[in-house]
Amino acid sequence: MLTRSDIRAYLTATGPAQEELFAEARRLREEHFGPTVILRGVIEITNVCRVNCDYCPMRRDNTPENDHYFMSSDDIVARARAIRDAGIDIVLLQGGETPRNVATLEHAIPRIRELFDGRVEILLNLGNLRRGQYQRLRDLGATSYILKHETSDPDLHQAIRHEPLEMRLQCFRDLVDLGYRVGTGLISSLPGQTLDSIVDDIELAEALGADMCSVAPFVPAPDTPLQLEPAGSNELALNTIAVLRLHRPQMLIPSVSALEKTSAGGQSRGLEAGANVMTVNFTGADDQQRYLIYGKDRYVVRKQHVEELTRACGLRLRGSVFLDPVTSTDVPVGAGAGKPVS
């Protein structure tokens, strides 16, 4: 088990020390998962959010000016069909935090499961909901949930998200108790964040028993209170990915689009640092432009991009690790459309 001193040293690694860190992270990834990358398909179902996070252009105060949208259950199912036809068996339904999402997904989730004959991981990323709503979505067939803590520093969390960290953590505990596979995530290089705070983030992911954890460098987005702050360090984010792999080798760790937005080749380096998940965007073109995760100038991940960089890293794409192993198998990069990874 890494000590806090070990983690701090790894987080600041450069040159040969960083190369050794990444090599060990890749070794542990292969030991636990083989030479594979888990492939997800995401549908961004709304850009409306009740929370007022200082780093997000979709924050509540921006809603009146934004070209906001809500996908219907029919639209969501149509996009899920495209994910199935692309040979992907993880459907990530992601959107701003609003109660309106629940009713729509109550209609969409059973239909998505029917599309895949039940052999699908339905992964949600919809923020804080009531325990009863989590239970309802679980009963309908949702299997996994991402609830990023963003920062484990209670004061910083309150300052930039304007809600208590404990509220987020209680939702996480509810999800675990209800039987979800649950992921968290952090933003590195947040204004006001310390290195020790990132150490706390890593230890929190372990304490929560998270199955998944993402790391995204801070991206100063337009029309937010933090828009004039400096961009986060990709190197710190990459080192954090590698340390997570060392600290919890069995964890699912994505190479996120923010790495590519802040530096060309960033997602490839994420895989070099030990990440083992990638997400392809299946949101419709119009809604992609309205889903202002980092502003209008976002990096949208396509399947060809994932196939090319995965192949270059000597890795294969595979399906969900949370489905029955008989129905979730490794697939070659570029598996034919219409053949679900199931």
Buried (B, 14 or more C-beta within 10 A) or exposed (E): EBEEEBBBBBBEBEEEEBEEBBBBBBBBBBEBBEBBBBBBBBBBBBBBBBBBBBBBBBBBEBBEEBEBBBBEBEBBBBBBBBBBBBBBBBBBBBBBBBEBBBEBBBBBBBBBBEBBEEBBBBBBBBBBBEBEBBBBBBEBBBBBBBBBBBBBBEEBBBBBBEBEBEEBBEBBEBBBEBEBBBBBBBBBBBBEBEEEBBBBBBBBBBEBEBBBBBBBBBBBBEBBBBEEBEBBBBBBBBBBBBBBBBBBBEBBBBBBBBBBBBBEEBBBBBBBBBBBBBBBBBBBEEBBBBBBBBBEEBBBBEBEBBBBBBBEBEBBBBBBBBBEEEBBEBBEBBBEEEEBBB
